[in-house]
Amino acid sequence: MWGHVDPPQGVIDAPIGRSGREPTRMAVSAHGREARTHYAVTRSFTEPAALSLLACRLETGRTHQIRVHFAAIGHAVVGDDRYRGRRAALRVQRPFLHAASVRLQHPVSGEPLAFESPLPDDLRALLARLS
């Protein structure tokens, strides 16, 4: 995320709905559906800009939830041109978002399922450039 997220852990509890100005975008909206994102800062960087690496856990699953919640508190996702995250200080080809793990119940059997995925090479290379 752009900037140093403070406090370093917390919950963003803000409803999300369609943007009144741009209907193809989502936004924090009093008329939206409930949405909660738990987060913890795992690393902070100062070069080439103030940045925070976060671990997030979604309590709800709204469209673009992480992107919308963090843009709303002034910490847009690095590389996310849709929600104000593309900046000259750090050029990336895509939003710096990755689902490291996903846990859910199978919709038919109810069996718990868990999936893990390592950080892709392009995002790992970007992290190596930061200090």
ROVEXZA-496964 format. One record per residue (C-alpha): residue in three letters; x, y, z. Coordinates in nm, 3 decimals. Layout:
N
   aa        u        v        w
  ala        X        Y        Z
...
END
This chain:
131
   aa        u        v        w
  met    0.000    0.000    0.000
  trp    0.111    0.356   -0.054
  gly    0.219    0.523    0.269
  his    0.281    0.391    0.617
  val   -0.047    0.245    0.738
  asp   -0.121    0.353    1.095
  pro   -0.225    0.193    1.321
  pro   -0.017   -0.108    1.213
  gln   -0.309   -0.344    1.263
  gly   -0.682   -0.302    1.270
  val   -1.014   -0.346    1.099
  ile   -1.168   -0.132    0.829
  asp   -1.542   -0.157    0.878
  ala   -1.707    0.041    0.600
  pro   -1.995   -0.055    0.367
  ile   -1.918   -0.093   -0.003
  gly   -2.151   -0.027   -0.296
  arg   -2.149    0.104   -0.651
  ser   -1.997    0.448   -0.695
  gly   -2.257    0.717   -0.759
  arg   -2.019    0.899   -0.996
  glu   -1.875    0.598   -1.181
  pro   -2.111    0.298   -1.183
  thr   -1.835    0.060   -1.298
  arg   -1.639    0.135   -0.977
  met   -1.710    0.039   -0.619
  ala   -1.685    0.284   -0.329
  val   -1.736    0.316    0.044
  ser   -2.102    0.413    0.062
  ala   -2.358    0.450    0.339
  his   -2.598    0.268    0.106
  gly   -2.356   -0.020    0.040
  arg   -2.337   -0.369    0.187
  glu   -2.141   -0.433    0.505
  ala   -1.772   -0.500    0.453
  arg   -1.491   -0.567    0.699
  thr   -1.120   -0.603    0.625
  his   -0.878   -0.707    0.901
  tyr   -0.517   -0.607    0.834
  ala   -0.167   -0.615    0.985
  val    0.143   -0.440    0.855
  thr    0.415   -0.701    0.794
  arg    0.686   -0.465    0.659
  ser    0.737   -0.096    0.596
  phe    0.960    0.067    0.337
  thr    1.093    0.417    0.279
  glu    1.260    0.387   -0.065
  pro    1.166    0.465   -0.335
  ala    0.861    0.588   -0.140
  ala    0.676    0.527    0.187
  leu    0.510    0.188    0.145
  ser    0.350   -0.079    0.364
  leu    0.323   -0.451    0.300
  leu    0.009   -0.589    0.463
  ala   -0.152   -0.919    0.545
  cys   -0.530   -0.890    0.507
  arg   -0.814   -1.116    0.610
  leu   -1.155   -1.052    0.463
  glu   -1.450   -1.105    0.692
  thr   -1.680   -1.031    0.400
  gly   -1.620   -1.071    0.028
  arg   -1.726   -0.757   -0.157
  thr   -1.613   -0.669   -0.508
  his   -1.275   -0.492   -0.495
  gln   -1.297   -0.486   -0.114
  ile   -0.926   -0.447   -0.033
  arg   -0.876   -0.194   -0.312
  val   -1.177    0.015   -0.206
  his   -1.115    0.003    0.169
  phe   -0.751    0.108    0.150
  ala   -0.809    0.377   -0.113
  ala   -1.079    0.517    0.117
  ile   -0.830    0.558    0.404
  gly   -0.562    0.711    0.179
  his   -0.348    0.400    0.122
  ala   -0.421    0.282   -0.232
  val   -0.284   -0.051   -0.355
  val    0.046   -0.002   -0.537
  gly   -0.010   -0.032   -0.913
  asp   -0.390   -0.008   -0.896
  asp   -0.477    0.256   -1.155
  arg   -0.851    0.204   -1.099
  tyr   -0.839    0.318   -0.736
  arg   -0.559    0.582   -0.740
  gly   -0.266    0.346   -0.685
  arg   -0.056    0.416   -0.996
  arg    0.222    0.664   -0.918
  ala    0.550    0.765   -1.079
  ala    0.759    0.681   -0.770
  leu    0.711    0.309   -0.834
  arg    0.597    0.177   -1.168
  val    0.441   -0.169   -1.172
  gln    0.240   -0.347   -1.439
  arg   -0.049   -0.455   -1.215
  pro   -0.193   -0.409   -0.868
  phe    0.032   -0.549   -0.596
  leu   -0.230   -0.792   -0.463
  his   -0.186   -1.163   -0.401
  ala   -0.407   -1.425   -0.233
  ala   -0.144   -1.623   -0.043
  ser   -0.410   -1.848    0.106
  val   -0.781   -1.906    0.065
  arg   -1.001   -2.108    0.297
  leu   -1.365   -2.191    0.232
  gln   -1.627   -2.460    0.268
  his   -1.719   -2.667   -0.035
  pro   -2.066   -2.544   -0.142
  val   -2.212   -2.895   -0.175
  ser   -2.031   -3.120    0.073
  gly   -1.948   -2.855    0.332
  glu   -1.595   -2.993    0.345
  pro   -1.334   -2.732    0.448
  leu   -1.096   -2.649    0.166
  ala   -0.764   -2.465    0.187
  phe   -0.539   -2.343   -0.093
  glu   -0.196   -2.178   -0.073
  ser   -0.002   -1.991   -0.341
  pro    0.351   -1.847   -0.322
  leu    0.414   -1.484   -0.413
  pro    0.460   -1.460   -0.793
  asp    0.805   -1.382   -0.933
  asp    0.715   -1.030   -1.050
  leu    0.592   -0.925   -0.705
  arg    0.885   -1.095   -0.531
  ala    1.126   -0.904   -0.759
  leu    0.951   -0.577   -0.677
  leu    0.985   -0.642   -0.301
  ala    1.357   -0.707   -0.347
  arg    1.399   -0.354   -0.492
  leu    1.245   -0.185   -0.187
  ser    1.422   -0.071    0.127
END
